[in-house]
Amino acid sequence: MAEQHEQALSLAFMRGHPEQAARVLDALPVDEAALLFDRAPARVGAAVLAAMLPRRAASCITTLPDARALELLAPMGTQATVSVLRHLPEPRRRVLIADLPTAASLASSLLLGFSEDTVGAWADPDIVMLAPETRAGDALERMRQSAAAHSQIFVTDAERRLSGVVSLTALLKAPADTTLGSLMQPAAEVLAAHAPLSSAPVHPGWEHGSVLPVVEPGERLIGAMTRDALARAVRRSMPPPAPNSDATLPALLARGYWQTLTALLASGLALLPRVQCVEEKRDGR
């Protein structure tokens, strides 16, 4: 009963505080961290996994069956998925990529072609790219349907060469039949995909905007990067701390790693999100 209660609290913390939980799991032995991922609802586990250091996250994925690994990788988003896949050994990585949704599989293969210490490896491929002749009304509908986090459209030709950028503000103000070619502005600054990641924070383009397109030679667009995403990429590309073989979940709790959870407990367990203990279904329902 005590073990089930501890697991319930762990899942509650993962659900409510994924980034803090990731820091805790980075310090746990792999087998103990992987056990939590095996039992957590997929979307809860995916959020924590995406916030972990990629090498540590990959170590957890390595211990899980393919079906469970895919349940966790699928909701993470392409860039976060790639950062984990990069540290998986072959042929396991190839098997998982093949079973991802088609768009995620193709984008993962593209980004994995870049060295980990380059900008291209950390670009977000989930962007809206449309042709210059696309009408504003159609483009706006595409934006509504897209899961992309960027509030702009990248205008490209048939070869994905970047022609310009259209902001969401300009799109909303334009008549529905206006073409993107007449609305777009030149991309004043771009990040080179093969440039070292360490050089990106001092790129002059950040003085003009918080989102920069990432291009290969020939202006071929592969994705975009925000200032915040760059900061996370620099942090996540650093070597992980050595795992503490003496660390256990109760010990980490006792040493105060989960201050947020402690505060919740002090206020009463009723404040914790509802959690379905060990028997919780894998699909989160």
KEPANU-971899 format. One record per residue (C-alpha): residue number from 1; x, y, z. Coordinates in Angstrom, 2 decimals. Example, Ala and Ser with C-alpha at 12.3 -4.5 7.8 and 13.67 -1.06 7.14 Angstrom:
% residues 2
{atom 1 {12.30 -4.50 7.80}};
{atom 2 {13.67 -1.06 7.14}};
//
This chain:
% residues 285
{atom 1 {0.00 0.00 0.00}};
{atom 2 {2.80 2.42 0.88}};
{atom 3 {4.49 1.71 -2.46}};
{atom 4 {1.27 2.37 -4.35}};
{atom 5 {0.74 5.59 -2.41}};
{atom 6 {4.28 6.73 -3.28}};
{atom 7 {3.72 5.95 -6.96}};
{atom 8 {0.46 7.88 -6.93}};
{atom 9 {2.20 10.93 -5.49}};
{atom 10 {5.00 10.59 -8.02}};
{atom 11 {2.52 10.57 -10.92}};
{atom 12 {0.72 13.54 -9.44}};
{atom 13 {3.94 15.51 -9.33}};
{atom 14 {4.87 14.47 -12.88}};
{atom 15 {1.47 15.64 -14.11}};
{atom 16 {1.53 19.00 -12.33}};
{atom 17 {5.23 19.88 -12.51}};
{atom 18 {6.88 18.15 -15.50}};
{atom 19 {10.02 20.28 -15.61}};
{atom 20 {10.75 19.90 -11.90}};
{atom 21 {10.01 16.18 -12.15}};
{atom 22 {12.46 15.92 -15.05}};
{atom 23 {15.25 17.34 -12.90}};
{atom 24 {14.50 14.73 -10.25}};
{atom 25 {14.42 11.87 -12.75}};
{atom 26 {17.71 13.06 -14.25}};
{atom 27 {19.26 12.22 -10.87}};
{atom 28 {17.58 8.84 -10.37}};
{atom 29 {19.10 5.52 -11.44}};
{atom 30 {17.81 4.63 -14.91}};
{atom 31 {15.86 1.55 -13.83}};
{atom 32 {13.89 3.48 -11.21}};
{atom 33 {13.13 6.39 -13.55}};
{atom 34 {12.12 3.98 -16.33}};
{atom 35 {9.68 2.26 -13.98}};
{atom 36 {7.78 5.52 -13.55}};
{atom 37 {7.66 6.06 -17.32}};
{atom 38 {6.36 2.53 -17.80}};
{atom 39 {3.44 3.24 -15.46}};
{atom 40 {2.63 6.89 -16.19}};
{atom 41 {-0.11 7.91 -18.65}};
{atom 42 {1.52 8.51 -22.03}};
{atom 43 {0.99 12.27 -22.19}};
{atom 44 {2.15 12.79 -18.62}};
{atom 45 {5.28 10.74 -19.23}};
{atom 46 {5.93 12.43 -22.57}};
{atom 47 {5.91 15.91 -21.02}};
{atom 48 {8.48 14.88 -18.41}};
{atom 49 {10.59 12.92 -20.87}};
{atom 50 {10.74 15.94 -23.21}};
{atom 51 {12.07 18.10 -20.35}};
{atom 52 {14.80 15.67 -19.32}};
{atom 53 {18.37 15.77 -20.57}};
{atom 54 {18.28 13.84 -23.87}};
{atom 55 {20.91 11.26 -22.93}};
{atom 56 {19.12 10.43 -19.70}};
{atom 57 {15.74 10.29 -21.45}};
{atom 58 {17.21 7.95 -24.07}};
{atom 59 {18.54 5.69 -21.33}};
{atom 60 {15.00 5.36 -19.97}};
{atom 61 {13.54 4.68 -23.43}};
{atom 62 {16.17 1.99 -24.02}};
{atom 63 {14.76 -0.12 -21.19}};
{atom 64 {11.14 0.07 -22.41}};
{atom 65 {9.41 -2.12 -25.03}};
{atom 66 {8.97 -0.57 -28.50}};
{atom 67 {5.21 -0.12 -28.12}};
{atom 68 {5.57 1.78 -24.85}};
{atom 69 {8.50 3.83 -26.17}};
{atom 70 {6.37 4.95 -29.13}};
{atom 71 {3.47 5.86 -26.83}};
{atom 72 {5.83 8.26 -25.04}};
{atom 73 {7.63 9.62 -28.10}};
{atom 74 {4.56 10.35 -30.24}};
{atom 75 {3.10 13.20 -28.10}};
{atom 76 {6.50 14.87 -27.50}};
{atom 77 {6.77 16.88 -30.70}};
{atom 78 {9.32 16.27 -33.43}};
{atom 79 {12.25 18.23 -32.05}};
{atom 80 {12.03 16.74 -28.56}};
{atom 81 {11.63 13.26 -30.07}};
{atom 82 {14.71 13.74 -32.23}};
{atom 83 {16.82 14.87 -29.28}};
{atom 84 {16.04 11.55 -27.58}};
{atom 85 {16.33 9.36 -30.68}};
{atom 86 {19.80 10.77 -31.33}};
{atom 87 {21.12 8.95 -28.27}};
{atom 88 {19.53 5.58 -28.95}};
{atom 89 {21.71 2.82 -30.43}};
{atom 90 {21.05 1.27 -33.80}};
{atom 91 {19.05 -0.67 -34.85}};
{atom 92 {16.63 0.40 -32.07}};
{atom 93 {16.57 3.99 -33.31}};
{atom 94 {15.80 2.95 -36.88}};
{atom 95 {12.96 0.68 -35.71}};
{atom 96 {11.32 3.43 -33.68}};
{atom 97 {11.65 6.02 -36.44}};
{atom 98 {9.98 3.67 -38.91}};
{atom 99 {6.97 3.28 -36.61}};
{atom 100 {6.46 6.99 -35.92}};
{atom 101 {3.70 8.84 -37.85}};
{atom 102 {4.88 9.57 -41.40}};
{atom 103 {5.47 13.31 -40.98}};
{atom 104 {7.35 12.82 -37.71}};
{atom 105 {9.38 9.98 -39.21}};
{atom 106 {10.50 12.08 -42.19}};
{atom 107 {11.29 15.13 -40.05}};
{atom 108 {13.23 12.99 -37.58}};
{atom 109 {15.34 11.50 -40.33}};
{atom 110 {16.07 15.02 -41.63}};
{atom 111 {17.17 16.46 -38.28}};
{atom 112 {19.20 13.40 -37.37}};
{atom 113 {21.33 14.13 -40.43}};
{atom 114 {22.81 17.12 -38.58}};
{atom 115 {25.50 16.86 -35.96}};
{atom 116 {24.21 17.38 -32.43}};
{atom 117 {26.35 20.48 -31.94}};
{atom 118 {24.82 22.32 -34.92}};
{atom 119 {21.79 24.58 -35.15}};
{atom 120 {20.04 22.24 -37.60}};
{atom 121 {19.91 19.41 -35.08}};
{atom 122 {17.76 21.57 -32.77}};
{atom 123 {15.53 23.34 -35.31}};
{atom 124 {11.77 22.96 -34.94}};
{atom 125 {10.45 21.41 -38.18}};
{atom 126 {6.81 21.85 -37.15}};
{atom 127 {6.21 25.09 -39.04}};
{atom 128 {3.69 26.25 -41.64}};
{atom 129 {5.28 26.51 -45.10}};
{atom 130 {3.09 27.69 -48.00}};
{atom 131 {3.56 28.78 -51.59}};
{atom 132 {3.46 32.50 -52.58}};
{atom 133 {0.21 32.04 -54.53}};
{atom 134 {-1.67 30.75 -51.46}};
{atom 135 {-4.59 33.03 -50.54}};
{atom 136 {-4.71 34.64 -47.11}};
{atom 137 {-8.03 32.99 -46.25}};
{atom 138 {-6.65 29.53 -47.01}};
{atom 139 {-3.44 30.30 -45.14}};
{atom 140 {-5.38 31.39 -42.07}};
{atom 141 {-7.37 28.17 -42.09}};
{atom 142 {-4.13 26.22 -42.36}};
{atom 143 {-2.80 28.09 -39.33}};
{atom 144 {-5.92 27.20 -37.35}};
{atom 145 {-5.50 23.51 -38.17}};
{atom 146 {-1.76 23.41 -37.58}};
{atom 147 {-0.08 22.37 -34.35}};
{atom 148 {2.82 24.73 -35.08}};
{atom 149 {3.73 27.02 -32.18}};
{atom 150 {4.99 29.89 -34.35}};
{atom 151 {2.66 32.79 -35.18}};
{atom 152 {3.96 33.27 -38.71}};
{atom 153 {3.94 31.59 -42.09}};
{atom 154 {7.11 30.84 -44.01}};
{atom 155 {6.65 31.34 -47.74}};
{atom 156 {8.67 28.90 -49.85}};
{atom 157 {8.92 27.75 -53.44}};
{atom 158 {8.52 24.18 -54.67}};
{atom 159 {12.07 23.36 -53.54}};
{atom 160 {11.43 24.71 -50.02}};
{atom 161 {13.66 27.72 -50.67}};
{atom 162 {12.66 30.53 -48.33}};
{atom 163 {11.05 33.49 -50.11}};
{atom 164 {9.70 35.50 -47.18}};
{atom 165 {7.67 35.54 -43.99}};
{atom 166 {4.06 36.57 -43.27}};
{atom 167 {3.08 37.45 -39.70}};
{atom 168 {-0.23 36.35 -38.24}};
{atom 169 {-1.14 40.01 -37.71}};
{atom 170 {-0.70 40.79 -41.42}};
{atom 171 {-2.67 37.69 -42.32}};
{atom 172 {-5.62 38.66 -40.12}};
{atom 173 {-5.77 42.17 -41.56}};
{atom 174 {-5.57 41.13 -45.21}};
{atom 175 {-8.56 40.42 -47.51}};
{atom 176 {-9.17 36.69 -47.85}};
{atom 177 {-8.17 36.59 -51.53}};
{atom 178 {-4.82 38.38 -51.03}};
{atom 179 {-1.86 36.15 -51.89}};
{atom 180 {0.97 35.47 -49.48}};
{atom 181 {3.40 36.67 -52.13}};
{atom 182 {1.99 40.18 -51.83}};
{atom 183 {1.93 40.08 -48.02}};
{atom 184 {5.30 38.55 -47.26}};
{atom 185 {8.30 40.42 -45.94}};
{atom 186 {11.89 39.34 -46.62}};
{atom 187 {13.45 37.23 -43.90}};
{atom 188 {15.97 39.77 -42.64}};
{atom 189 {18.04 37.20 -40.76}};
{atom 190 {18.35 33.43 -40.89}};
{atom 191 {20.26 30.82 -38.94}};
{atom 192 {22.51 28.49 -40.91}};
{atom 193 {21.64 24.86 -40.19}};
{atom 194 {25.29 23.78 -40.19}};
{atom 195 {26.45 26.61 -37.91}};
{atom 196 {27.70 25.61 -34.43}};
{atom 197 {24.97 25.74 -31.82}};
{atom 198 {27.34 27.65 -29.54}};
{atom 199 {27.44 30.56 -32.01}};
{atom 200 {23.65 30.94 -32.29}};
{atom 201 {23.03 32.94 -29.07}};
{atom 202 {25.15 35.85 -30.37}};
{atom 203 {23.58 35.87 -33.84}};
{atom 204 {22.58 39.47 -34.75}};
{atom 205 {19.16 38.29 -35.91}};
{atom 206 {17.94 38.13 -32.31}};
{atom 207 {18.06 41.92 -32.20}};
{atom 208 {15.18 41.99 -34.72}};
{atom 209 {12.94 39.13 -33.64}};
{atom 210 {12.38 36.18 -31.33}};
{atom 211 {11.92 33.60 -34.12}};
{atom 212 {14.48 32.92 -36.85}};
{atom 213 {14.18 30.52 -39.81}};
{atom 214 {16.82 27.80 -40.07}};
{atom 215 {18.09 27.12 -43.58}};
{atom 216 {20.46 24.78 -45.36}};
{atom 217 {22.79 26.00 -48.11}};
{atom 218 {20.72 27.37 -50.97}};
{atom 219 {18.17 28.90 -48.54}};
{atom 220 {16.31 25.58 -48.23}};
{atom 221 {14.14 25.89 -45.14}};
{atom 222 {14.26 23.07 -42.58}};
{atom 223 {12.57 24.71 -39.60}};
{atom 224 {12.65 27.59 -37.16}};
{atom 225 {14.14 28.41 -33.79}};
{atom 226 {12.94 30.71 -31.03}};
{atom 227 {15.15 32.42 -28.50}};
{atom 228 {13.67 30.29 -25.72}};
{atom 229 {14.12 27.08 -27.70}};
{atom 230 {17.75 28.01 -28.32}};
{atom 231 {18.36 28.45 -24.60}};
{atom 232 {16.84 25.02 -23.95}};
{atom 233 {18.90 23.47 -26.74}};
{atom 234 {22.15 24.85 -25.35}};
{atom 235 {21.27 23.51 -21.91}};
{atom 236 {20.10 20.12 -23.17}};
{atom 237 {23.15 19.63 -25.38}};
{atom 238 {25.44 19.71 -22.35}};
{atom 239 {26.66 16.39 -20.89}};
{atom 240 {24.29 15.00 -18.26}};
{atom 241 {25.35 14.75 -14.62}};
{atom 242 {26.58 11.38 -13.47}};
{atom 243 {23.64 9.42 -12.10}};
{atom 244 {23.66 8.98 -8.34}};
{atom 245 {23.62 5.24 -7.77}};
{atom 246 {22.63 5.83 -4.13}};
{atom 247 {19.61 7.94 -5.07}};
{atom 248 {16.16 6.51 -4.61}};
{atom 249 {12.78 8.16 -4.91}};
{atom 250 {12.22 8.28 -1.12}};
{atom 251 {15.75 9.63 -0.60}};
{atom 252 {15.22 12.39 -3.15}};
{atom 253 {11.98 13.32 -1.46}};
{atom 254 {13.70 13.37 1.91}};
{atom 255 {16.49 15.61 0.64}};
{atom 256 {14.00 18.21 -0.58}};
{atom 257 {14.18 17.77 -4.36}};
{atom 258 {10.43 17.98 -4.61}};
{atom 259 {9.75 21.19 -2.71}};
{atom 260 {6.61 21.81 -4.69}};
{atom 261 {5.18 18.42 -3.79}};
{atom 262 {6.07 18.98 -0.13}};
{atom 263 {4.15 22.25 -0.16}};
{atom 264 {1.14 20.50 -1.62}};
{atom 265 {1.29 17.78 1.00}};
{atom 266 {1.49 20.40 3.73}};
{atom 267 {-1.76 21.87 2.45}};
{atom 268 {-3.48 18.49 2.33}};
{atom 269 {-3.58 15.63 -0.14}};
{atom 270 {-6.91 16.92 -1.44}};
{atom 271 {-4.99 19.58 -3.37}};
{atom 272 {-3.17 16.98 -5.42}};
{atom 273 {-4.51 16.12 -8.90}};
{atom 274 {-6.47 12.88 -9.02}};
{atom 275 {-4.22 9.94 -9.92}};
{atom 276 {-5.20 6.39 -10.72}};
{atom 277 {-2.44 4.49 -8.98}};
{atom 278 {-0.56 1.60 -10.54}};
{atom 279 {-3.51 0.21 -12.46}};
{atom 280 {-3.95 3.44 -14.45}};
{atom 281 {-4.42 2.65 -18.12}};
{atom 282 {-1.54 3.41 -20.44}};
{atom 283 {-3.67 5.60 -22.69}};
{atom 284 {-4.34 8.02 -19.82}};
{atom 285 {-8.12 7.50 -19.69}};
//
